[in-house]
Amino acid sequence: MSKIVVLGAGISGHTAVSYLSKALKKKHEVIIISPNSNFQWLPSNIWVGVGLMSIDQVKFKLAPVYKKLGVNYKQAKAISIHPEGDNKNIKGFVKIEYVSDEEKGEKRNC
Ligand SMILES: Cc1cc2nc3c(=O)[nH]c(=O)nc-3n(C[C@H](O)[C@H](O)[C@H](O)COP(=O)(O)OP(=O)(O)OC[C@H]3O[C@@H](n4cnc5c(N)ncnc54)[C@H](O)[C@@H]3O)c2cc1C
């Protein structure tokens, strides 16, 4: 089983993860790291700004979507990337720092 780590749940990251989860059908682990708890459709922010859309019309919660897709979602930010591992890990990894309340400030490799 391979592990694929996608950084950022913006337009690119979220699209990549949606396709990967369907194509790999849980045969490989797909992880997404995002400091945000919501996906926000940035191009429509302009309509929120002028009062033609509400903020809730341009965003949705990431956690339920990723649960349904079978994607391992971590609300965290990437702080360093180690594609060739280091002296303790022979495989590549990304160091992350959690940003959500319960685990805030905790650092892990994934
Ligand atoms: C007001 C506005 C209107 C726009 N209108 C249009 C339009 O009409 N048409 C169009 O084609 N484009 C438009 N764009 C541009 C479009 O939104 C961007 O091109 C697009 O969002 C880029 O997608 P992305 O996934 O590369 O980056 P982003 O959408 O910026 O996503 C990057 C993600 O990475 C996350 N991230 C940052 N640091 C870290 C870290 N250390 N670890 C993990 N995650 C991290 C961020 O939280 C973010 O969610 C508009 C942009 C804005 C702001």
The ligand as an ORCA input file, in Angstrom:
! r2SCAN-3c Opt
* xyz 0 1
  C     -11.571     36.889     -5.102
  C     -10.980     35.898     -6.073
  C     -11.630     35.636     -7.278
  C     -11.125     34.725     -8.179
  N     -11.805     34.499     -9.341
  C     -11.367     33.578    -10.223
  C     -12.092     33.270    -11.416
  O     -13.144     33.838    -11.690
  N     -11.585     32.345    -12.261
  C     -10.414     31.697    -11.991
  O      -9.994     30.869    -12.811
  N      -9.711     31.955    -10.860
  C     -10.143     32.871     -9.992
  N      -9.425     33.144     -8.846
  C      -8.155     32.459     -8.647
  C      -8.371     31.058     -8.062
  O      -9.164     31.146     -6.875
  C      -6.986     30.477     -7.762
  O      -6.286     30.372     -8.977
  C      -7.105     29.113     -7.119
  O      -7.748     29.226     -5.858
  C      -5.729     28.505     -6.939
  O      -5.936     27.223     -6.425
  P      -4.830     26.483     -5.583
  O      -5.430     25.188     -5.106
  O      -3.560     26.422     -6.357
  O      -4.537     27.469     -4.374
  P      -5.522     27.851     -3.175
  O      -6.946     27.765     -3.605
  O      -4.996     29.151     -2.670
  O      -5.263     26.691     -2.127
  C      -4.053     26.560     -1.411
  C      -4.403     25.879     -0.109
  O      -3.200     25.548      0.558
  C      -3.409     25.730      1.941
  N      -2.100     25.905      2.610
  C      -1.341     27.023      2.710
  N      -0.236     26.763      3.432
  C      -0.292     25.460      3.797
  C       0.561     24.598      4.570
  N       1.711     25.037      5.115
  N       0.181     23.299      4.746
  C      -0.981     22.831      4.205
  N      -1.834     23.602      3.470
  C      -1.484     24.906      3.271
  C      -4.279     26.985      2.031
  O      -4.966     26.989      3.258
  C      -5.209     26.782      0.835
  O      -6.427     26.147      1.192
  C      -9.906     34.058     -7.911
  C      -9.251     34.297     -6.683
  C      -9.768     35.203     -5.778
  C      -9.048     35.454     -4.451
*
